[in-house]
Amino acid sequence: MKAKVYVTLKKSIADPQGNAIQNALRKLGYTNVEEVWIGKLIELDLGDITADEAQAQLVKMCEGLLANTVIEEYKYELC
């Protein structure tokens, strides 16, 4: 079972990297870009477990290590 975990800042948290990229894109002529958020993608190979086991492990991993849930939110998908 493989999983992808996406971690991003919560919308209420300022994203200076996203702002810098947005400004750079505008300078390059992409004036329609209204907002940019930077995040991280974590890919995991969880071995031979069930989808229910994978989901339970992913929640524990995300809440315990992969995401700072005070300022970040996460979502995952099983592949």
Secondary structure, DSSP 4 states (H G I P E B T S, - for coil): -EEEEEEEE-TTS--HHHHHHHHHHHHTT-TT------EEEEEEE--S--HHHHHHHHHHHIIIII--TTTEEEEEEE-
